[in-house]
Amino acid sequence: MRKAHALLEAGDNTFVRTTLDGTGRETIFLPGSSLRGMLRSQSERIARTLSFDRAKPIGKPYPELHEYNYDAYTNYVAACDPLAMEGDETEPDETPYAAIACTNYMKSVMPEWLKQQNRQRAEERSEFLYQKITECSCPACLLFGNTYLAGRLKVNDAYSIESKGVDPRGETRQRLDFVAINRFTGGVRDSAKFEAHPHFHTTNQKLRFRANLTLTDLNLPKEGWMLGWLAYLLRDLYLGDLRLGLGKAKGLGKACGKLVKIRVGSLQPDLDWLNLSEGWQEETEQPGLLRVFALDLNGSSTFEHEKQLLNRYAAQYDELVDKYSRVRAGQER
């Protein structure tokens, strides 16, 4: 995260606070879980948009919405609906875009899987379950995880890049008054006025935060599409298309960001297979199991070579979405 134009504080949505040092001085920060949720929501939107193109009727380049094949769409959409239950995808009038959540589906078939492996050793049973879970998880769940599978993308908490932090009661904090709306009449609810305290940029202080995105256990030949998907996400973040927190419809929470450094680590001593450009420098000050190289994007690096690699991985993601089909009991992908 590089900056957020306006961050809202109201009711249960008050900022998470911490202390900077032993003085007890407070600062606000953005929880990694909130940032990860924002990224997952946008990634699912990208996947559903690309997948929806496959639902077009043949021979009609500009069909009406009712002419799309929604029944087939739920079988190959590359991102499940985390809230969809069994039966939702069979009710097109109510949830035409719903594809049952991978977690909810696996919860229904897990007893049968465990029954099949009841007499197997623990190691064999774990391998069997891991294979089944990965097969039945959509690309969004493979990247971000679900109840049965840990996600590959980790996002840590974002703290201000300023050494003094962001004072929760400082000059960036402003007050906005709101009136609650009666959802039945469309008018104002009696005695339902409330206030919020968003934070805005000021002349003396900018709201800028820094967070680390970590993609773990990546097998580039088979899972390079994850980098391509992440590139789409970061492009939208750079363009300011993502919003965070409460008050999105009111124009608050707009988030913009950019990459400042990329780090690559591998257990293999020879990293020639990564095809890194000359701008990468090996980090040796913190020795460990991984051999780590870093590229500082604030320097003189042109990033052109890496752009070509990302375009290749983005093409892999496009191909994955174009060919993806959901695995269910008795099926094979």
N, C-alpha and C positions, 0 to 999 in steps of 0.2 A: 504494500500500500504506500502510495506517495502522499496523497492528500485527500481530504474529504471536505467538500464545500460547506455542508451543513449537517450537523449531527444533533439528533433530537433527544431530549431528556424529559420524560413525562411519566408520572405514575410508576408502574412496575418496570418501565423502560429506562430508568435512570442509569447513568454510566457506571460501569465497573471502575472502582478506584483502587489505587494502591499507593504506597509511600515510596518516594524516590531513594531516601537514605535514612540514616539514623535520626534525622531531625524531625521526622514525622510529617514532612511536607507531602501533601496529596497531589496526585496527578490522575487524569483519566487515561484509559487505554481501551483498545478494541479487542475483545476476546477472540481467540483463534477459531472457536466454534462458530461465532457469528460470521466471520470472514469466510469460513469454509462453507457455511450454509448459503451465503451469497453466491459463491463460485459454483456450488452444485446446482442451485436454482437456474443460473444462467447456462450452465453446461447442458442441463436437461432441456432447456428451451432451444438451444442450438440443435441437439439431437432430434427433438420432435419436429423441428422445422424441416430439417433435411430428410427425415423419414417420411414426413407427410407427402413429399413429392412423389413417393412411390405409390401412393393411394390414388393417383390421378387415373381416371378411366382412359383406356387406350383410344387414341384417335381424337382426343379433345384436349388441345393445349391450354385452353382457358375454360375449364368446367365450372359449373356452379358448385357451391359447397355441398349441397345434398346429393351430388352425383359422385362424390368420392367414396371409395370402398373402405368404410370404417372397420368392417369386420376383419379384413385382411390387415389393416393398419395395426391393430392391437397385437398381431402375431409377429410383426417385424419392426416395431418401433424400438429404437436403440436406447430408450430410457423409460423405465417403468414409472408408474405413479405411486409414490411412497405411501399414499393414503388409500389406494384402491384395494378393495376386498374382493373375495370370490363373488362373482355375479355382476360386478360393476361393468365389466367389459361386455356383458351380454345385454345391457340396457342402453342402447345408443341414444335414446331420447333424453336420458338423464346425464350420462357421462360418455359422450361419443368418442372422447380421446383417451379414455382410461385403459391402461394396461396394468393388470393386477400387480401389486408390489411383489418383487422377488421374495422379500421376507415373508409376506403373507402366504405366498404359494408354497415356499419351502417348509413353512410351519405345518401345512396340511399334509405334506408327503414325508416329513421327517420321521414319524413313527414307522412307516413302511421301510424306509432306508435302514433304520436301526434294527428292525426285525430281520432284514436280509443279512445283516452282519452280526447277528447276535452271538454266533458261535466262533467268530473270527478273533484273532489276536488284536490287542489294542492298536498296535502299529498299523496293521492291515485295515482295521476299521477306520482309523483316522485318514489314511490315504484314500479310501473309498469315499468317505464323506466329503473330503476336500475336493475331490474330482467332481462329485455330484453338485456341490455348492457352486463351484466355479462355472460349471456347464449351465446351471440354471440362473446365473446372475447376469443381468444385462450389463452393457459396457459402463453405464453410469455407476452401477454397484461395484463393478470391478475396480473403478478408479477411486470412488469415494467410500465404498464399503456399505454393508448392511448389517443386520443383527447377527448373521452367521459368518460374515467375511470382513476381515479388517481392510480398510481402504489403503490405497497406495499413496494418496496425496495427503500430506500432513501440513497443517497451517498453524504456526505459533501465534501467540498474542502479539498485537502491534502496539508499540510504544512510540511516543513522540520522539522525533529526531533532535528536538531541542533539549539541551542538558537540563533546563529548568522544568521540562514537562509542560503539561497544560493544566492550569489551575481550574478545578471544577467550578469555582466561584469567581473566576477572573474576568477580564474584559471581553473574552470571546463569548461569554454566556449572555444570552439575551432572553427576554420574555415575550411569548406570543400568547394571545388570548383566543380561545376557541369556544364554539357553542355546539353542544351535542344535538344530533338530529334524531327525530322520531322516525324509526324505520317503517312504521305503518302509515303515518300521515304525510311524511316527507317534510314536515315543518320542524320548528324548534321545540325541543323538549323543555318542559318547565323546570327552572332552577337547575339546569344541567350544564352550566358554564364551567369550563376548566381551562387550565393554562399549561403551557409547555415551556421548556427552557433549552432551545437549541443553541449550539455553538457555531459561530461564524468566523470567517477570516477577519482579521483587523489589520490596521496599518502596521502595528508593532508585532503582531504574532500571527503566524500561519498555522493552520491545522494540518500538520504533516506527520505521518506515522510510517514506521518501517516494520515489515514482517517478512518471515522466511517461508517459502513454499518448498517442501521437500518431497520428491518423488522417489520412493524406495523400491528396491528389488525389481528393477526394470530390466527386462530382456528385450533389448532393442530390435533384434530381428523379428520377433513375434509381437512385441508390444510397443513398437515405435508410434503407433496410432495414439497412444496416451500423450506423447509429446505434441503431436499435431492438434489434439483436442485442447490441450493446455495452451497452445499458441493462439487458438481461436479465442479462448477465454481472456488471455492477457491483451489481445488486441481490443476486445470490447472494453476491458478495464482502462486501457490507455485512451480510448475514445470517450470515456465517461458514460458508457451505457449501463453501468451497474449502480444499484442503489442499496443502501444499507440502513437498517433500523426502521423506526416508526416514522410516519409522515411522508412516505414516498409520493403519494398522490398530491401532496401539498408542495412538492418540489424540493423536499428536504432529503438528506442522505446521499446525495450524488457523490460517487466515489470515482476518482481518477488515479491511475497508477502507472508506473513504468519500472522496467527492470534496471537495476543498477549493477548487479553482479550475478554471474552464473558459475556454479561450482559443480564439477563432475568427479565422482569417486568410483573406484573399481578395485576389486581384490586382485585383479590380474596385474602383474608388474609391467607388462607391455601394453600400452594404450594406443598403439598405432592404428588399431582397428576402429578407434573413434574418429579418426581423420580430423584431428583438431587443427585449427589454423595457427599462425605464428603468434597471435595475440595472447594465447593461453600461457599462464605461468603456473609452475608447480608450487604448491604450498607445503613447506617442510617444517614450519615452526611448531606444528602440533602433530608429531608422528603417531601413527596408529595402524590399524589393519588395512585401511584403504589408502590407495595412492590418489591424491586429490589435485586436480588442476582447476584454476579459476580464470575467468575472463571478466575484466573490469570494463563495463559498458560506459563509464563516465570518462574513460581515457580516449586514446586515439584510434581504437579498434573500429573498423568500418562495419563489422558484423555481417558482411556480404556473404562470406562462406557459410556462416551459420544459418542465414536466411534460406539458402538453397537446401540445407538439411531439413529445416523446419517445413519448407514447402513440400519436401518429399514425405515427411511424416504426416503432414496435413492431408496429402493425397491418400496415404494409407488409411487415415480416419474416414475420409469420404468413401473409400472403397468398402471399409468395414460397415458403414451405415447402409450402403447400397446393397450389401449382400447379407446383412444380419437377419437371423430369424430366431425366435425365442424357443428354447428347449423346454419341453414339458414331459411328463411321465410317458414313457414308451416311445419317445422321439429321440432322434440324434441330429446334431447340427452338422 
